[in-house]
Amino acid sequence: MAEERVIIHVDMDAFFAAIEQRDNPPLRGRPVVVGADPQGGKGRGVVSTCSYEAREYGIHSAQPISRAYRLCPDAVFLPVDGEKYGRESRRIRHIFREFTPQVQPISIDEAFLDVTGSLRLFGGKRALARKLQRRIEQETHLTASLGVAPCKLVAKIASDLEKPRGLVIVEPEEIEAFLRPLPVKVLPGVGPRMRQSLARLGIRTIAHLADYPRESLRERFGDHGENLWSKAHGIDESPVATGGEAKSIGHEHTFGTDTDNWPEVRATLMWLCEKTARRLRKAEKRGFTVTTKIRFEDFTTLTRQQTLEFPVREATEIYAAAVRNLQEGYEAGRKLRLIGVTVSGLIGAREWKPKGRQSSLFEHAPAEASDDIHRRIARAEDAVKDRFGEDALRRGASYSPQRRAENKREEP
């Protein structure tokens, strides 16, 4: 007989807010909301995460920050500190690898672990899960909820059922009984529209979905209908993918007010390119494709991209491509709500060797020397920002949310 797979889904409890409460004891026991600036209820961003105390007021992730403020104006509202949360995430991933090499991060605060080969070493699935849970808490003073099951689908659903500090173990013979009472919305691929479509068929629970004729679901919804039927029966053979490196790196920014102030838009784009370049350098990556994303005031979203002849990782190179994308995608007379830039088609920085390319900043230098000059400038820039913060050093055209450009308008 094939060996039973044992998959653990680890989901950190209120991760961002929990870190802030840990690091600032007066915040413990208080409603804490991490996300955009609420601006007294007029803010335009969203909640990234919130403490369990805040959830008692009806606040939740992805909720408009203005709504969160109205629900609990006395909550503590904090900005997202991505660098701090990233450091904690990396510490936790090191702990995972003490239990198994088969780790698949799926976000900054959750991951799948295949611990099939580690069970004997740690005394079985329950003992391993408890040791992992305690190890995370002892090392980081943060809590995690775990779901343990023979497949990723069921493990992920299980980890969400007894938060915080939950541990739910589903044995192979218990899968269908475990799933059947649950609402269909817990299944991946069942969003609001699909939920409405299923409700029209009388399908509201996983039991309803599992009992519905498979062929009828396929006729109505195609391959997606058949996949949902399989999920309702707990069928998921997908492996824990350990090669989970990022496929793209980027940043985006939502303006405080919709804008057609083009000096501000271009300066914001440069700021985003600087942040993206910094992350590329830290990851020792370059990328061939630059994508620019814009969202207009009516929430219409457009993306434009171009694939370059050489891979980029410096802010000026990314910005040159991003601006060309912006000029292609912009529609005159419309204000922008959001702008973003992403670099994809990533390769290792050392995998690329320049072949005669010259830099626009150092046209007198050979390509190899020019690239070395860029690296030295970037290292100096990174050193300053590491010591004094992201806004300590900016190019003349760059803009951060704390620094607004002159209020004049012109098209890109």
N, C-alpha and C positions, 0 to 999 in steps of 0.2 A: 504494500500500500504506500501511496505517496505520503510524504511527511506533511503534517498539518502546518500551514503557514500561520505565523503569529505576527500580526501587524499592530503597532501602537500608533495612534494619532495623539500627539502632544499639542495642547492648545493653552498658551499662557493666559492667565486670568486678568482681564482688563489691563493688558500689558503696559501701555504708555502711562495710564493713570496710576497703576500700581508702582511703577518706578518713581514717579513724582511723589507719591505718598511715602515711599520708603526713604527717599532722599530728603524729605522735608516733613519731619514728624508732626508739626502742627496741622498738616493736611489730612492726617489719618482720621478716619471716621467722618470726614466731610465730603460732600458731593464735589467731585473734581471732574472737569471736562477739558479734554485736550483736543485742540483743533484751531479753527480760525478765530480771529478776534470778533467777539459778538457785537462790539461797538454799540453797547446799550440796546441791543435788540435789532440793530439795523445792519449787522454784519451779513456778508453774502456767501461765506464759505460753509463748510460742514464740520460735523463732529468726527474726529478721527477715532476716539474711544473715550470712555468715561468710566468712573469708578462705580462700584455696585451701589453706593449710596446715591449717586446721581440717577441710576437706573430706576430707583424707587419713584422718581418724579416723572418717569416716562421718557427719559432721555436715552438715546441709543446711537450707535455708530451710523454714519452717513446721513444723519438727520441735519437739516439746515440749522446752522448755529443760531440764527435768529429765533427759531422755534425752541431750541434748547434754553436760550436765555429767558424766553417767556415762561417756560415751564418751571425754571428755578433760577431767578435772577440773583439769588444769594450764593450760587455755586461758585467755586473757584475755577476761572477759565484760564487755561495756560496754552502757550503756543507749542507746536510740535518741535521737539528737539531730536531731529533725526540722527545726529551723530551719537548722542548718548544712548538712544534706543538701539542703534546698530551695534554699539559696543556690548550691550547686554545680550543681544541676540547671538553674537559670536561666542560669548562665554557659555551660553546655554548649549550651543551646537557642539562645543568641545566636550561638554558633559555627555551629550548623546553618544559621542564616539567612544566613550568609555564603556558603553553597553553594547554597541554594534557598529560596524563600519558602514552598514547599509542605512544611510540617512538621506531623506529627500526633503529639504526645506521647501515649503510652499508659500510662505510669507515670512515677514520678520518675526512673527510670534507663534508660528505653528510649523509642524513637520511630521512626516511619516517615518517610522523606524521599522525595519524588518528585523525582528529579534529571534527568528526561528532558530538560528544557530547558536544563540546565547542562553537558551533556557536552562540547560543543565548547569552551566557555570553559575547562574544566579538563583537556582532553586525553583524554577517553574515560572509561569507567566505572571501569576499574582505577586509572587515575591519580587520578581524583576521590576514589575510596574511600580510597586511600593518603594523599592530602593531608588528607582529613577526619580520618582516624585519627591522623595525626601532629599535626595542629593541636590536637585535643583533648588529646593527651598533653603537648604543649609548653605549652599554656595552663594546664592544670589539674594536671599530673603524675599523671594517672589514665589507665588504659587502657580501651579499648573493643573489642568484637568486632563485626564487620560482616558482614551477609549481603546480597548483591546479586543481584537476580532480576527477572524481568518482572512479578511480582505479590507482594503483601504476604505471602501464605501461605508461599511458598517462601523469601522473604527472611528471614522470622522463623525458620523451621526452620534455614536455613543459618547464621544468626548464632550458633547454639548449638553448632555442631559442632566448632569448633577453638579454644575458649576456653582461656586468655585471649589477647588481642591477635590474635584470629582474623580472617581475611578469606576468605570463601568466596563465589565468584562462580558463579552458575548461568546458563548461556546458555539461550535459549528452546528450542533443540533438545535440551537436556540434561535438561529438567525430569523427565520420566518415569523416565529412567535414574537420576537423582539420588534420586528419592523411593522407588523400588521396594524397595531393600534395607532401608529403615528400618522400625523397629517402629511399629505403628499408634498407640502412645501419644504420638508426637510431633505428631499431628494435633490441632488444636483441636476440642473436643467429644468426645474419647475419654478419658473418665475411667476410674477403676477398674471401675465397674459395666459401662460400655459395653465395656471391654476384655474383661471376663469373658464378656459376651454374644457378642462377636465370636469369642472363642477357642472357644466351643462350636460355632461354625460352621467352625472350622478356620482362622480369619483371625487371623494374628499379625503379619504384615508388611503394608506398604502394597501390595506386589505382590499378596498374597492378596486384599486389599480391592479393588484396581483390576480384578482378573480375575473377581471375583464378579459374578453377574448383577445388573444395576442394578435390574431390576424386583423381584427377590427381596429386595434390601435395602429397597426402598420398602415392600413388603408387610409385612416384619417390623418395620421401625423408622419407617415413615412418611416425612415430609419429611426428617427427620434422616438416615435411611439414604441417601436420594438425595444429600443434601449431602455426606455422607462419601464417597460414590462420586466425586463431582466433585472433592473435595479430593485424593483418592488419585490423580487424573489431573492435579493441579496447576492446576485451573480456579479462578480467583479474580479477578473483575473489580472488586472493591471499590476505590474510590478512596482516596487519601490525603486524609483529611478535615482541612482546615486550621482549621475552626471548633471546635477542641477545648477550649472552656472547660468548667470543672467544672459539672456539673449539680446538684451538692449539696455542702455543706460540713458536716463533723461530726467528732465524736470519740467514742471509747468507752474503757472502762476495765474490766479484769479484776481483781476483788478478790483479795487474797492468800489469803483463805479465804472460803468461801461464807458469806454474811451475811444476817441479817434484822435487823440493827442499822439502824433506819430513819433516825435522825439522820445516821448515816454515809452511807447511801444517798442521802438528799436533798442532803447537803452535797457529795457526789461529783458528783451531777447538776448542781448549781450550778457547780462547778469546770469541768465539761465544757461547760456553756453559756457560761462566760466565755471558754474557749479557742475555742469555735466563733464567738462574737461577734467576737473579736479577728481571726480569719481573715476573717470577712465584711467587717469594716471595711477590712482591708488590701486585699481584692479589690474594694472599693467596690461591694458587693452587699447586697441585702436579699432575704428569702425569704418566701413566703406559707405554706409547709407545714412544720410541725415534726413530726418522727418520733422516738419514743422506742423504743429496743430494749432488751429484757431477756432474759437467759439464766439459766435456773434451774439448780440444782445437778445435775440429771439431763441437762443440755445441751439441754433443750427451749427453743426460742427464740421469743419473741413480739415483734411490733412493733405499735405503735399510733400513729396520726398524725391530725392535724387541720389543715385549711386555714383560715387566718385571713382576716378581712376586710381587714387591712392587712399589708404586708410588714414583717418584723422583722429587726433586726440587733443589738439590745442584749441583754445577758445576762439582765436581769430579764424582758424580754418573752419570750425563748426559754424561760426557766425556767418561767414561768407555764403555758405550753402543755405543756411537757415533763412537768411534775408532774401535770397533768390526764391525760395519756396514761398515766403510771405508775400512777395510781390506777385507771384502767380495766383495765390489763393485769395488775396484781399479783393473785396467788392466795394467800390467807391460809395461813400455815403453811409456805410454801415459801421456801427460802433462794435468794438471788441469787448467781450466779457473775460476771455481766457486766452492765454498763449502758452505754448509748450514746445520743447525741442527734445528729440530723441536720436541717439546714435545706435545703429544696429549693424548687423553683418560683422560681428566682433571677431578679432583675432588677437593672439598674444602680441604685445608690443615688440617683442624680440623676434617675432616671426617675419616681420616685414623689413626688407632692406631697400633703401631708396635707390632709384636708378635714374640719376641725372635730374631729378626734380629740383627746382630752385624755389626758395621761399620768396614771397612778395615783400617780406620785411628785410631780407638780407640777400638781395639779388646779386650782390658782388661775390657771394660765397658759394663754393661748391655745395652740392646737396647734402653730403655727409656733414660738412662743417655747419651748414645752416641748421640741420636737424639737431646737432649738438648744442648750438646756441639756444634753440627753442627749449631743449631739455633743461639747460642750466637756468634759463629764465623761469621756467615752470617750477623747478625745484626751489628756487628762491621765493617765488610767490607762495608755494605750498608751505614753506617754513614760516613765513610771516603769518599766514592764516591759521596754521596749527597753533601758533603761540598767542595770537591776538584776536582770533575770530574771523568768520567768513567775510565780514564787512570791513576788515582792517585795511584791505587793499583792493582797489577796483580800477579797471581801465576807464579812460575818460568817458567812454560812451555808456558805461554800465549803470544800472539802476537797481536798487533793492527796494522792497516795500517801505523801508524807513526813509527813503530819499527820493522825492518826486522831481521829475524834470520840469523845465520851464513850460508854462501853459501856452504854448503856441502850436498851431496845427499845420501839418503839411502831409502829403501822401508819400508812401514809401518809394 
